[in-house]
Each structure stands twice: as C-alpha cells, then as structure tokens.
C-alpha cells in the first residue's frame, strides 16, 4: 500500500528521500528514511506520514470487519426468507436490474452509432445535386477552354 504525500514538491520536498524506485512513498520507505533522517522538519513529516499509513491500515481493517459482519448477517438471513422473497431478490433486484442496465447500454451504443452514421452521410451528401451538376458543368467548360488553348479538342 502507498499514499501519495503532497510534502514532495519538486526536488526539495521534505519526503523526497522516502520515495522508492517506483516513485511512490510507502510505509517501508518512510520507516527506512525515519531511521536515517536528521532534519527536524523532515522527521516531523515522516512521523505524519507514518500516522497516515497506520490510519489507513486501521480503516481498511475496520472496513474488512464490517464487510465480514454484513456477509455473515446476509448468510444468516437466507434461511428465514420465503421463496417469493428469494425470487424477488434474485430476479427483480439482481437479474432484472442487470438486464435493464445492459439493455440501456446497448440502446445507447446503437443510438450513438446511428447518430455518427447520419452525421457522416450528412457531410457526404450536404451539397445538393443541382449545385454539383452546375459545378461539374463549370469545371468541364474550364477544362475544355484549357484544352482548346493548348490546341486540343475535347467534348462530352
């Protein structure tokens, strides 16, 4: 586990010496640097980092214990449930919710794909046919004029 400490700012941060090879400040790197440090401010920062690591470990332990208690309470509740309650829990709350989420995501993907395709077609066909025909006629006349100036004849 590691904590990114904001004490490290540039090359002159208080915890710069506690950074390991992976550019992280870990509990082990802080402990090692604490044994080597002589500067009072650096020692204070290292002790604060150690407190933060210990607080994180304690919080993770509490979360793990709470999750285990919740899992046990849930496991103990299952035998008390009726078939209808189990069906409602599994089918309605889990299966249908997952199915609904997947259907919604698929609809959004298809809609986005169609929107992109419509935009692509709009860009491709944004110029009306009469305008394209007029442009082709004008360019054909220019080409014919250039060819005539070169002494060549060209006709459609």
C-alpha positions as CSV (number, residue, x, y, z in Angstrom):
1,X,0.0,0.0,0.0
2,X,1.2,3.5,-0.6
3,X,0.0,7.1,0.0
4,X,0.8,9.9,-2.3
5,X,2.0,12.7,0.1
6,X,1.9,16.3,-1.0
7,X,5.0,17.1,1.0
8,X,7.0,16.1,-2.0
9,X,7.1,19.1,-4.3
10,X,9.9,19.0,-6.7
11,X,13.4,18.0,-5.7
12,X,13.4,19.9,-2.3
13,X,10.3,18.3,-0.7
14,X,10.5,17.1,2.9
15,X,9.8,13.5,1.9
16,X,11.9,13.3,-1.2
17,X,14.3,10.9,0.3
18,X,11.4,8.5,1.2
19,X,10.4,8.0,-2.5
20,X,11.2,4.4,-3.6
21,X,12.3,3.1,-7.0
22,X,8.7,3.2,-8.3
23,X,8.3,6.9,-7.4
24,X,6.0,6.0,-4.5
25,X,6.1,6.7,-0.8
26,X,5.4,3.5,1.0
27,X,5.2,2.6,4.7
28,X,8.5,0.8,4.4
29,X,10.3,3.6,2.6
30,X,9.1,6.1,5.3
31,X,10.3,3.8,8.1
32,X,13.7,3.4,6.5
33,X,14.1,7.1,6.0
34,X,12.9,7.8,9.5
35,X,16.0,5.8,10.8
36,X,18.3,7.9,8.6
37,X,16.7,11.4,8.9
38,X,18.4,14.1,10.9
39,X,16.4,17.2,10.0
40,X,13.6,18.1,12.5
41,X,11.1,19.1,9.8
42,X,11.8,16.0,7.8
43,X,11.3,13.8,10.9
44,X,8.0,15.6,11.6
45,X,6.8,14.9,8.0
46,X,8.0,11.3,8.2
47,X,6.1,10.8,11.5
48,X,3.0,12.4,10.0
49,X,3.3,10.0,7.0
50,X,3.7,7.1,9.4
51,X,0.5,8.2,11.2
52,X,-1.4,8.4,7.9
53,X,-0.2,4.9,6.9
54,X,-1.3,3.5,10.3
55,X,-4.7,5.3,10.0
56,X,-5.2,3.8,6.5
57,X,-4.3,0.3,7.8
58,X,-6.8,0.7,10.7
59,X,-9.5,2.0,8.4
60,X,-9.0,-1.0,6.0
61,X,-9.2,-3.4,8.9
62,X,-12.5,-1.8,10.1
63,X,-13.9,-2.0,6.6
64,X,-12.9,-5.6,6.3
65,X,-14.5,-6.5,9.6
66,X,-17.7,-4.6,8.7
67,X,-17.9,-6.4,5.4
68,X,-17.4,-9.8,7.1
69,X,-20.2,-8.9,9.6
70,X,-22.5,-7.9,6.8
71,X,-21.8,-11.1,4.8
72,X,-22.5,-13.2,7.9
73,X,-25.7,-11.4,8.6
74,X,-26.8,-11.8,5.0
75,X,-25.9,-15.5,5.1
76,X,-27.9,-16.0,8.3
77,X,-30.9,-14.2,6.8
78,X,-31.3,-16.5,3.8
79,X,-32.8,-19.5,5.7
80,X,-35.5,-17.1,7.0
81,X,-36.6,-15.9,3.6
82,X,-39.6,-17.3,1.7
83,X,-39.4,-18.5,-1.9
84,X,-41.2,-15.3,-3.1
85,X,-38.7,-13.1,-1.2
86,X,-35.8,-15.1,-2.7
87,X,-37.3,-14.8,-6.2
88,X,-37.8,-11.0,-5.7
89,X,-34.3,-10.6,-4.5
90,X,-32.6,-12.6,-7.3
91,X,-34.9,-12.0,-10.2
92,X,-36.2,-8.5,-9.6
93,X,-33.3,-6.9,-7.8
94,X,-30.3,-8.6,-9.4
95,X,-31.2,-10.2,-12.7
96,X,-33.7,-7.6,-14.0
97,X,-31.6,-4.7,-12.8
98,X,-28.6,-6.1,-14.6
99,X,-30.6,-6.8,-17.7
100,X,-32.1,-3.3,-17.7
101,X,-28.7,-1.8,-17.4
102,X,-27.3,-3.9,-20.3
103,X,-30.3,-3.1,-22.5
104,X,-29.9,0.6,-21.8
105,X,-26.2,0.5,-22.6
106,X,-26.8,-1.4,-25.8
107,X,-29.5,1.1,-26.9
108,X,-27.2,4.0,-26.2
109,X,-24.4,2.3,-28.2
110,X,-26.7,1.7,-31.2
111,X,-28.1,5.2,-31.0
112,X,-24.6,6.7,-30.9
113,X,-23.6,4.6,-33.9
114,X,-26.6,5.7,-35.8
115,X,-26.0,9.3,-34.9
116,X,-22.4,9.1,-36.1
117,X,-23.6,7.4,-39.4
118,X,-26.2,10.1,-40.0
119,X,-23.6,12.8,-39.5
120,X,-21.2,11.0,-41.8
121,X,-23.9,10.8,-44.5
122,X,-24.9,14.4,-44.0
123,X,-21.3,15.5,-44.5
124,X,-21.0,13.3,-47.6
125,X,-24.3,14.5,-49.2
126,X,-24.5,18.0,-47.9
127,X,-24.2,19.6,-51.4
128,X,-27.4,19.3,-53.4
129,X,-27.4,17.6,-56.9
130,X,-28.2,20.7,-58.9
131,X,-25.3,22.5,-57.3
132,X,-23.0,19.6,-58.1
133,X,-24.2,19.4,-61.7
134,X,-23.6,23.2,-62.1
135,X,-20.1,22.8,-60.6
136,X,-19.3,19.9,-62.9
137,X,-20.5,21.9,-66.0
138,X,-18.4,25.0,-64.9
139,X,-15.3,22.8,-64.4
140,X,-15.9,21.0,-67.7
141,X,-16.1,24.3,-69.5
142,X,-12.8,25.4,-67.9
143,X,-11.1,22.1,-68.9
144,X,-12.4,22.4,-72.4
145,X,-11.1,26.0,-72.5
146,X,-7.7,25.0,-71.3
147,X,-7.5,22.1,-73.8
148,X,-8.6,24.4,-76.6
149,X,-5.9,26.9,-75.6
150,X,-3.4,24.0,-75.9
151,X,-4.7,23.2,-79.3
152,X,-6.7,20.1,-78.3
153,X,-10.3,19.4,-78.8
154,X,-12.4,17.9,-76.1
155,X,-16.2,17.3,-75.9
156,X,-18.5,15.4,-73.7
